[in-house]
Amino acid sequence: MVIQSDDYIILDGVSSNTVGLYCDTPAVPPMARQRYTTYQTGADEDGTTADNTFEDMDIPFNLYTFLDEGFDNTAVYRYLFNKSRLEFSRHSGYYYKIRQINVSPPQEIADGRRIGYTVTFTVAPFRYKTDNDPVSVSSGDIVENTGTYYSRPVITLTATGDVTISVNGREFKLSAVAGTVNIDSERHIVYSGNTIIYNKDSGSYPLLAVGNNEITYSGTVTSMTIQKNERCL
């Protein structure tokens, strides 16, 4: 009797069990690793200062698929190729942004029925909440960031003319808006459709602090939504 694991990974929204790939040892969600600057003090030990920067993380998985007479790992490799988003079954509600995927050479497992793969995902430092639907916002509303670190939202607004957006008193200005534009604080760009808009913003992109954030705006704005992009250490 073949016993399949209840544990699996999800890449770009597709479960690994769709190609018969399962987790032998589920990974434990890691914590983002903070970067430090070390400096010589002239005393008996060096000093260190915590930077506001975090390192990429490696998350290894021991995965396996079942061996049969017609075994061909093409579907497994196709599944792992060129993916950008990682989730796993025991950590629902969060995802990681993939930087790189490293797959070790497959090996037959001792039971003689399975082929094992060690797959290491190098991911961006934070885990992001999968619940990221746009939130409608009116001037003066409070938007809560339920993550454990400040987030870089995407703000979509429809307006005409000059617009000033304030998040907790920090202002971001756009000039000569004509229609619907997106303010992407993670990528530091403003765009409309597929077109990037240059030289019309103040450059101080909005951030959402942990907890409540007061959002105000001025100008002729007919609608605004925020994708919070909440993240955790």
Salt bridges, closest charged atoms under 4 A:
ASP7 OD1 - ARG90 NE 2.63
GLU55 OE2 - ARG35 NE 2.97
ASP56 OD1 - ARG99 NE 3.29
GLU87 OE2 - ARG85 NE 3.47
ASP111 OD2 - ARG114 NE 2.71
ASP184 OD2 - ARG187 NE 2.90
GLU186 OE1 - LYS97 NZ 2.63
GLU230 OE2 - LYS228 NZ 3.40
